[in-house]
């Protein structure tokens, strides 16, 4: 069964911010990273459950969210019926709780 991968506005903005930041130093690397992250998410059409449950959320009993790691980034998503919804692309070197808190107070 094929799934449809959809990017939320937040995830799209995350991706743009990553690419723009890296492009300041090296446009070629930025394009390469963009391709790598988009390909990783696109591959979820075949087997979305392959991503692991987000460990920090699982500690709170939340097992709805999964992630693919494309070091050093985490592609956070959830499966909803035949859709894979990409929710965020985050830097794995940062604390997830701090990142989520920053998003809440924006």
MMTF fields as JSON, N, C-alpha, C and O atoms, coordinates in Angstrom:
{
  "mmtfVersion": "1.0.0",
  "mmtfProducer": "UNKNOWN",
  "numBonds": 423,
  "numAtoms": 424,
  "numGroups": 106,
  "numChains": 1,
  "numModels": 1,
  "chainsPerModel": [1],
  "groupsPerChain": [106],
  "chainIdList": ["A"],
  "bondAtomList": [4, 2, 8, 6, 12, 10, 16, 14, 20, 18, 24, 22, 28, 26, 32, 30, 36, 34, 40, 38, 44, 42, 48, 46, 52, 50, 56, 54, 60, 58, 64, 62, 68, 66, 72, 70, 76, 74, 80, 78, 84, 82, 88, 86, 92, 90, 96, 94, 100, 98, 104, 102, 108, 106, 112, 110, 116, 114, 120, 118, 124, 122, 128, 126, 132, 130, 136, 134, 140, 138, 144, 142, 148, 146, 152, 150, 156, 154, 160, 158, 164, 162, 168, 166, 172, 170, 176, 174, 180, 178, 184, 182, 188, 186, 192, 190, 196, 194, 200, 198, 204, 202, 208, 206, 212, 210, 216, 214, 220, 218, 224, 222, 228, 226, 232, 230, 236, 234, 240, 238, 244, 242, 248, 246, 252, 250, 256, 254, 260, 258, 264, 262, 268, 266, 272, 270, 276, 274, 280, 278, 284, 282, 288, 286, 292, 290, 296, 294, 300, 298, 304, 302, 308, 306, 312, 310, 316, 314, 320, 318, 324, 322, 328, 326, 332, 330, 336, 334, 340, 338, 344, 342, 348, 346, 352, 350, 356, 354, 360, 358, 364, 362, 368, 366, 372, 370, 376, 374, 380, 378, 384, 382, 388, 386, 392, 390, 396, 394, 400, 398, 404, 402, 408, 406, 412, 410, 416, 414, 420, 418],
  "bondOrderList": [1, 1, 1, 1, 1, 1, 1, 1, 1, 1, 1, 1, 1, 1, 1, 1, 1, 1, 1, 1, 1, 1, 1, 1, 1, 1, 1, 1, 1, 1, 1, 1, 1, 1, 1, 1, 1, 1, 1, 1, 1, 1, 1, 1, 1, 1, 1, 1, 1, 1, 1, 1, 1, 1, 1, 1, 1, 1, 1, 1, 1, 1, 1, 1, 1, 1, 1, 1, 1, 1, 1, 1, 1, 1, 1, 1, 1, 1, 1, 1, 1, 1, 1, 1, 1, 1, 1, 1, 1, 1, 1, 1, 1, 1, 1, 1, 1, 1, 1, 1, 1, 1, 1, 1, 1],
  "groupList": [{"groupName": "UNK", "atomNameList": ["N", "CA", "C", "O"], "elementList": ["N", "C", "C", "O"], "formalChargeList": [0, 0, 0, 0], "bondAtomList": [1, 0, 2, 1, 3, 2], "bondOrderList": [1, 1, 2], "singleLetterCode": "X", "chemCompType": "L-PEPTIDE LINKING"}],
  "groupTypeList": [0, 0, 0, 0, 0, 0, 0, 0, 0, 0, 0, 0, 0, 0, 0, 0, 0, 0, 0, 0, 0, 0, 0, 0, 0, 0, 0, 0, 0, 0, 0, 0, 0, 0, 0, 0, 0, 0, 0, 0, 0, 0, 0, 0, 0, 0, 0, 0, 0, 0, 0, 0, 0, 0, 0, 0, 0, 0, 0, 0, 0, 0, 0, 0, 0, 0, 0, 0, 0, 0, 0, 0, 0, 0, 0, 0, 0, 0, 0, 0, 0, 0, 0, 0, 0, 0, 0, 0, 0, 0, 0, 0, 0, 0, 0, 0, 0, 0, 0, 0, 0, 0, 0, 0, 0, 0],
  "groupIdList": [1, 2, 3, 4, 5, 6, 7, 8, 9, 10, 11, 12, 13, 14, 15, 16, 17, 18, 19, 20, 21, 22, 23, 24, 25, 26, 27, 28, 29, 30, 31, 32, 33, 34, 35, 36, 37, 38, 39, 40, 41, 42, 43, 44, 45, 46, 47, 48, 49, 50, 51, 52, 53, 54, 55, 56, 57, 58, 59, 60, 61, 62, 63, 64, 65, 66, 67, 68, 69, 70, 71, 72, 73, 74, 75, 76, 77, 78, 79, 80, 81, 82, 83, 84, 85, 86, 87, 88, 89, 90, 91, 92, 93, 94, 95, 96, 97, 98, 99, 100, 101, 102, 103, 104, 105, 106],
  "secStructList": [7, 7, 7, 3, 3, 3, 3, 7, 2, 2, 2, 2, 2, 2, 2, 2, 2, 2, 2, 2, 2, 2, 2, 6, 6, 7, 2, 2, 2, 2, 2, 2, 2, 2, 2, 2, 2, 2, 2, 2, 2, 2, 4, 4, 4, 6, 7, 4, 4, 4, 1, 3, 3, 7, 2, 2, 2, 2, 6, 6, 6, 7, 7, 1, 3, 3, 3, 3, 3, 3, 6, 6, 3, 3, 3, 3, 3, 3, 3, 3, 6, 6, 3, 3, 3, 3, 3, 3, 3, 3, 3, 6, 6, 1, 7, 2, 2, 2, 2, 2, 2, 2, 2, 2, 2, 7],
  "xCoordList": [0.838, 0.0, 0.891, 1.774, 0.666, 1.437, 0.782, -0.441, 1.599, 1.147, 1.442, 2.229, 0.806, 1.065, 1.822, 1.397, 2.94, 3.718, 3.339, 3.439, 2.906, 2.544, 3.427, 3.676, 3.887, 4.698, 3.819, 3.092, 3.885, 3.187, 3.952, 5.117, 3.293, 3.955, 5.166, 6.216, 5.021, 6.119, 7.327, 8.456, 7.098, 8.201, 8.865, 10.088, 8.063, 8.6, 9.469, 10.539, 9.006, 9.794, 11.085, 12.129, 11.007, 12.222, 13.247, 14.422, 12.778, 13.651, 14.262, 15.458, 13.451, 13.958, 15.009, 16.02, 14.785, 15.739, 17.071, 18.133, 17.015, 18.237, 19.014, 20.216, 18.329, 18.974, 19.535, 20.664, 18.768, 19.241, 20.465, 21.394, 20.472, 21.608, 22.872, 23.935, 22.755, 23.911, 24.361, 25.557, 23.41, 23.724, 24.569, 25.274, 24.502, 25.334, 26.818, 27.617, 27.181, 28.575, 28.864, 29.935, 27.885, 28.158, 26.841, 26.125, 26.541, 25.284, 25.203, 24.129, 26.322, 26.327, 25.951, 25.173, 26.499, 26.164, 24.703, 24.027, 24.213, 22.805, 21.869, 20.887, 22.17, 21.342, 21.405, 20.392, 22.58, 22.758, 21.95, 21.306, 21.986, 21.244, 19.743, 18.99, 19.312, 17.902, 17.444, 16.405, 18.204, 17.857, 17.813, 16.896, 18.796, 18.864, 17.653, 17.067, 17.274, 16.134, 14.816, 13.946, 14.672, 13.448, 13.34, 12.25, 14.446, 14.431, 14.097, 13.346, 14.654, 14.369, 12.88, 12.278, 12.292, 10.854, 10.029, 9.041, 10.423, 9.674, 9.673, 8.715, 10.723, 10.812, 9.774, 9.533, 9.168, 8.141, 6.867, 5.993, 6.734, 5.542, 5.448, 4.355, 6.575, 6.593, 6.481, 5.769, 7.162, 7.168, 7.282, 8.343, 6.213, 6.299, 6.578, 7.091, 6.256, 6.472, 7.931, 8.272, 8.797, 10.209, 10.9, 11.905, 10.368, 10.956, 10.685, 9.662, 11.6, 11.414, 10.481, 10.315, 9.882, 9.046, 9.977, 11.073, 9.531, 10.348, 10.533, 9.579, 11.765, 12.058, 11.665, 11.12, 11.941, 11.613, 10.118, 9.695, 9.314, 7.86, 7.353, 6.391, 8.001, 7.612, 7.771, 7.026, 8.742, 8.927, 7.688, 7.48, 6.862, 5.624, 4.398, 3.264, 4.623, 3.527, 2.956, 1.917, 3.623, 3.156, 3.893, 5.106, 3.158, 3.793, 3.278, 3.481, 2.622, 2.027, 3.052, 2.86, 4.128, 5.091, 6.325, 6.845, 6.769, 7.936, 8.976, 8.703, 10.169, 11.223, 12.171, 12.426, 12.675, 13.789, 14.962, 14.814, 16.112, 17.297, 18.141, 18.532, 18.406, 19.335, 20.349, 20.258, 21.297, 22.211, 22.76, 23.232, 22.701, 22.266, 20.805, 20.439, 19.976, 18.578, 17.625, 17.867, 16.532, 15.462, 14.229, 13.786, 13.681, 12.434, 11.322, 11.195, 10.518, 9.459, 8.154, 7.806, 7.441, 6.204, 5.225, 5.556, 4.017, 3.018, 2.272, 2.21, 1.717, 0.954, -0.525, -0.973, -1.273, -2.712, -3.415, -3.485, -3.933, -4.578, -3.556, -2.572, -3.783, -2.859, -1.897, -1.234, -1.828, -0.94, 0.186, 0.016, 1.331, 2.457, 2.599, 2.862, 2.428, 2.463, 3.778, 4.015, 4.624, 5.901, 5.625, 5.104, 5.981, 5.643, 6.789, 6.567, 8.015, 9.16, 10.444, 10.525, 11.436, 12.799, 13.666, 13.803, 14.247, 14.949, 16.401, 16.756, 17.216, 18.632, 18.751, 18.354, 19.282, 19.375, 20.387, 20.418, 21.201, 22.185, 21.552, 22.178, 20.304, 19.609, 18.605, 18.127, 18.301, 17.352, 15.937, 15.493, 15.241, 13.903, 12.922, 12.12, 12.978, 12.064, 12.277, 11.308, 13.531, 13.822, 13.286, 12.72, 13.468, 12.968, 11.45, 10.912, 10.77, 9.299, 8.817, 7.829, 9.501, 9.13, 9.311, 8.456, 10.41, 10.632, 9.473, 9.031, 8.992, 7.889, 6.593, 5.792, 6.394, 5.168, 5.128, 4.058, 6.287, 6.295, 6.517, 6.576, 6.644, 6.801, 5.565, 5.522],
  "yCoordList": [-1.173, 0.0, 1.248, 1.382, 2.132, 3.366, 4.456, 4.593, 5.209, 6.328, 7.629, 7.658, 8.687, 10.02, 10.785, 10.817, 11.399, 12.193, 13.66, 14.225, 14.254, 15.677, 16.416, 15.934, 17.576, 18.424, 19.525, 20.201, 19.706, 20.822, 22.108, 22.076, 23.215, 24.509, 24.631, 25.126, 24.184, 24.252, 23.459, 23.947, 22.246, 21.415, 22.046, 22.0, 22.631, 23.302, 24.486, 24.707, 25.243, 26.376, 25.903, 26.542, 24.778, 24.203, 23.884, 24.232, 23.218, 22.817, 24.043, 24.064, 25.047, 26.279, 26.948, 27.43, 26.982, 27.612, 26.871, 27.494, 25.55, 24.742, 25.026, 25.289, 24.971, 25.165, 26.584, 26.764, 27.572, 28.954, 29.195, 29.89, 28.625, 28.788, 28.173, 28.794, 26.973, 26.288, 26.963, 27.021, 27.473, 28.128, 29.386, 29.805, 29.989, 31.159, 30.828, 31.685, 29.587, 29.154, 28.354, 28.479, 27.515, 26.606, 26.182, 25.323, 26.787, 26.504, 25.046, 24.445, 24.479, 23.085, 22.127, 21.196, 22.354, 21.521, 21.698, 20.729, 22.925, 23.195, 22.43, 21.841, 22.439, 21.724, 20.224, 19.532, 19.726, 18.299, 17.879, 16.83, 18.685, 18.375, 18.444, 17.598, 19.439, 19.536, 18.268, 17.703, 17.825, 16.6, 15.393, 14.575, 15.285, 14.138, 14.088, 13.025, 15.243, 15.273, 15.024, 14.315, 15.606, 15.371, 13.916, 13.345, 13.311, 11.892, 10.991, 10.026, 11.303, 10.485, 10.517, 9.48, 11.699, 11.815, 11.144, 10.473, 11.318, 10.725, 9.201, 8.562, 8.617, 7.156, 6.589, 5.382, 7.443, 6.99, 6.54, 5.963, 6.784, 6.331, 4.808, 4.251, 4.145, 2.68, 2.011, 1.017, 2.532, 1.871, 2.911, 3.049, 3.629, 4.714, 4.261, 5.043, 3.045, 2.581, 2.253, 1.867, 2.402, 2.085, 3.081, 2.75, 4.307, 5.291, 4.897, 4.288, 5.246, 4.901, 5.887, 7.022, 5.432, 6.307, 7.328, 6.983, 8.588, 9.647, 9.336, 9.368, 9.036, 8.536, 9.506, 9.094, 10.794, 11.781, 11.854, 12.09, 11.658, 11.681, 10.355, 10.326, 9.274, 7.958, 7.912, 7.213, 8.658, 8.728, 9.278, 9.028, 10.03, 10.585, 9.786, 10.229, 8.625, 7.774, 8.147, 7.622, 9.044, 9.476, 8.663, 8.795, 7.824, 6.953, 7.187, 6.359, 8.296, 8.634, 9.143, 9.017, 9.713, 10.396, 9.541, 8.882, 9.575, 8.806, 9.752, 10.923, 9.22, 10.038, 9.204, 8.028, 9.868, 9.354, 10.25, 11.47, 9.669, 10.465, 10.478, 9.438, 11.683, 11.907, 12.87, 14.086, 12.307, 13.037, 14.305, 14.265, 15.409, 15.575, 15.994, 16.558, 15.731, 16.174, 15.03, 13.875, 15.398, 14.465, 14.908, 16.048, 14.025, 14.296, 13.685, 12.463, 14.544, 14.104, 14.031, 14.961, 12.91, 12.731, 11.845, 11.239, 11.793, 10.856, 10.245, 10.821, 9.089, 8.387, 8.598, 8.369, 9.038, 9.264, 8.626, 9.212, 7.43, 6.712, 6.383, 5.693, 6.871, 6.629, 7.793, 7.887, 8.68, 9.835, 9.744, 9.239, 10.241, 10.466, 11.978, 12.632, 12.523, 13.973, 14.366, 14.055, 15.056, 15.526, 16.79, 17.774, 16.746, 17.824, 18.786, 19.972, 18.276, 19.12, 18.482, 17.268, 19.321, 18.866, 19.605, 20.827, 18.854, 19.446, 18.985, 17.919, 19.801, 19.487, 18.499, 18.812, 17.336, 16.293, 16.639, 15.983, 17.646, 18.05, 18.923, 19.213, 19.342, 20.181, 19.346, 18.315, 19.801, 19.127, 19.302, 20.425, 18.199, 18.24, 19.039, 19.807, 18.872, 19.605, 21.108, 21.867, 21.55, 22.97, 23.477, 24.567, 22.688, 23.081, 23.224, 24.184, 22.273, 22.321, 23.508, 24.154, 23.789, 24.936, 26.233, 27.116, 26.365, 27.543, 27.748, 28.876, 26.664, 26.751, 27.194, 27.912, 26.774, 27.136, 28.613, 29.22, 29.182, 30.569, 31.576, 32.776, 31.132, 32.062, 32.873, 33.705],
  "zCoordList": [0.0, 0.0, 0.0, 0.848, -0.922, -1.013, -0.173, -0.152, 0.503, 1.317, 0.576, -0.37, 1.017, 0.488, 1.57, 2.725, 1.199, 2.145, 1.979, 0.891, 3.069, 3.071, 4.073, 5.179, 3.67, 4.537, 5.135, 4.408, 6.446, 7.073, 6.777, 6.383, 6.968, 6.779, 7.701, 7.289, 8.937, 9.9, 9.416, 9.478, 8.937, 8.444, 7.225, 7.085, 6.351, 5.172, 5.582, 5.013, 6.568, 7.059, 7.728, 7.595, 8.448, 9.043, 7.958, 8.069, 6.917, 5.823, 5.138, 4.849, 4.885, 4.262, 5.137, 4.627, 6.444, 7.359, 7.362, 7.369, 7.358, 7.327, 6.048, 6.088, 4.927, 3.629, 3.504, 3.048, 3.9, 3.81, 4.681, 4.27, 5.878, 6.779, 6.178, 6.187, 5.665, 5.087, 3.796, 3.507, 3.024, 1.746, 1.937, 1.018, 3.12, 3.385, 3.243, 2.865, 3.547, 3.45, 2.191, 1.596, 1.782, 0.663, 0.005, 0.52, -1.119, -1.815, -2.269, -2.232, -2.692, -3.139, -2.023, -2.232, -0.843, 0.314, 0.685, 1.032, 0.616, 0.946, 0.018, 0.47, -1.27, -2.248, -1.991, -2.086, -1.67, -1.387, -0.154, -0.158, 0.877, 2.1, 1.845, 2.329, 1.094, 0.727, 0.027, 0.372, -0.942, -1.678, -0.755, -0.835, 0.112, 1.021, 1.946, 2.149, 2.51, 3.421, 2.692, 3.197, 1.507, 0.732, 0.301, 0.326, -0.092, -0.497, 0.68, 0.535, 1.85, 3.038, 3.36, 3.638, 3.324, 3.611, 2.518, 2.814, 1.267, 0.15, 0.231, -0.205, 0.778, 0.892, 1.853, 1.866, 2.648, 3.589, 2.893, 3.54, 1.597, 0.869, 0.878, 0.777, 0.999, 0.937, 2.303, 2.444, 3.294, 4.602, 5.723, 6.332, 5.993, 6.971, 8.403, 9.203, 8.729, 10.093, 10.379, 11.497, 9.378, 9.599, 10.515, 11.145, 10.596, 11.506, 12.946, 13.257, 13.805, 15.221, 15.898, 15.453, 16.974, 17.787, 18.447, 18.887, 18.512, 19.112, 20.589, 21.366, 20.967, 22.309, 23.418, 24.442, 23.215, 24.252, 24.499, 25.631, 23.476, 23.639, 24.207, 24.973, 23.828, 24.35, 25.866, 26.552, 26.383, 27.842, 28.543, 29.731, 27.807, 28.348, 27.899, 28.084, 27.316, 26.878, 25.517, 25.117, 24.807, 23.483, 22.428, 22.268, 21.712, 20.722, 19.314, 18.426, 19.114, 17.823, 16.824, 15.614, 17.319, 16.454, 16.207, 17.106, 14.972, 14.555, 13.983, 13.72, 13.796, 13.219, 12.373, 12.633, 11.357, 10.574, 10.897, 10.953, 11.107, 11.364, 10.103, 9.573, 9.645, 8.545, 9.135, 8.962, 9.822, 10.689, 10.036, 8.899, 10.739, 12.127, 12.285, 13.315, 11.296, 11.372, 11.662, 11.312, 12.315, 12.638, 11.875, 12.011, 11.086, 10.374, 11.22, 11.304, 11.847, 12.748, 11.946, 11.219, 12.092, 11.329, 12.087, 13.106, 11.557, 12.085, 10.906, 9.82, 11.141, 10.119, 10.437, 11.56, 9.424, 9.583, 8.396, 7.315, 8.602, 7.503, 6.428, 6.694, 5.219, 4.11, 3.901, 2.868, 4.896, 4.795, 5.805, 6.915, 5.396, 6.289, 6.36, 5.351, 7.537, 7.689, 8.359, 9.526, 7.596, 8.116, 8.92, 8.396, 10.197, 11.122, 11.385, 11.628, 11.337, 11.668, 11.159, 10.971, 10.943, 10.664, 11.672, 11.613, 12.594, 13.729, 13.789, 13.287, 14.407, 14.597, 15.756, 16.879, 15.498, 16.53, 17.622, 18.663, 17.397, 18.409, 19.484, 20.504, 19.253, 20.227, 21.012, 20.538, 22.196, 23.069, 22.515, 22.278, 22.313, 21.721, 22.581, 22.049, 23.871, 24.742, 24.617, 24.597, 24.534, 24.36, 23.02, 22.945, 21.974, 20.644, 20.639, 20.088, 21.249, 21.281, 22.125, 21.777, 23.212, 24.032, 23.253, 23.325, 22.508, 21.676, 20.696, 20.475, 20.12, 19.162, 19.836, 19.238, 21.052, 21.766, 22.159, 22.199, 22.447, 22.921, 21.8, 22.07, 20.553, 19.427, 19.213, 18.308]
}
